Amino acid sequence: RQAEARLRASEQRFRQLVENVPGIAVQGYGADLRVRFWNVGSERLYGWTAREACGRSVLDLIIPPAMRNEVREAMQA
């Protein structure tokens, strides 16, 4: 239980750090390429708020249309 509590605390510290770094864009997404995490830096760089980005495909948000198939294939590999 103590190890689990330490892991949760460590994850929370990491999340707080990454969420509020304005100069570095960080995104997290699943195998389906749907955004699960979108930090302040991503908001500033790409113009989508975290609320707007989460749940949407990263392909639609930041990948140019001409590159989407290539990126999708690379991610599947």
N, C-alpha and C positions, 0 to 999 in steps of 0.2 A: 504493500500500500504506500509506503514511504517513497519507493522508487517511482510509482505511478504519479504521486503528488509532485515529486521533483520534476518529472517529465512534463506534466501539465504546466507547471510554473515556468519551466524553461521555454515551452512552446508559446506561452502567453507573452513572455518578455520578448521573444523573437518577433511575434506578430505585432506587438506595439512598436517595436523599432522599425520594422519594415513598412508598416502602415503609414507612418508619419515622416518618411524620408522624402522631401519634395524634389530632390535633385536626381533621384534614381527611380525609373519606372520598373515596377515589379508586378507581374501578373501570375496568377496560378490558374490552371485549367485542367480539366479531367481528360480522360481518353477520348471523350466525345467532343473535345475542343470547346466545351462551354466554360466560360469564365467562372471561377470560384472565388478568386481574390483579385482585387484591383486597388492599388495603393494611390496615395496622393500624387506621387510622381507620375503615375500613369494618367491620372486625371489632368494634370498640367500638360503633359506631352501630347496626349491623344484627344483631349477635349471631352471625353465621356466621363461622367461621374461614376463612382463605384456602383451606385444604385442602378444606373442605366446599363452598365457593362455586365454586371453579374447575371448569369443565366443565358447570356447571348454567346454566340460563337465568336471565338477570337478571330476567325477568318473574316467575318463580317465587319469586325471593329478595326483591325489594324493591318490586315493583309490586303495589298492591292489586288483587284479582281484578276489581273493577268497571272498572278502567282498563286492563287488559291488552290488549284488542283495540285500543283507541285508541292506546296506546303502540306496539304492534306495527305498526300502519298508519303511524304517524308515522315510525318507524324505517325502514320499507320505502321511504317516499317520499324 
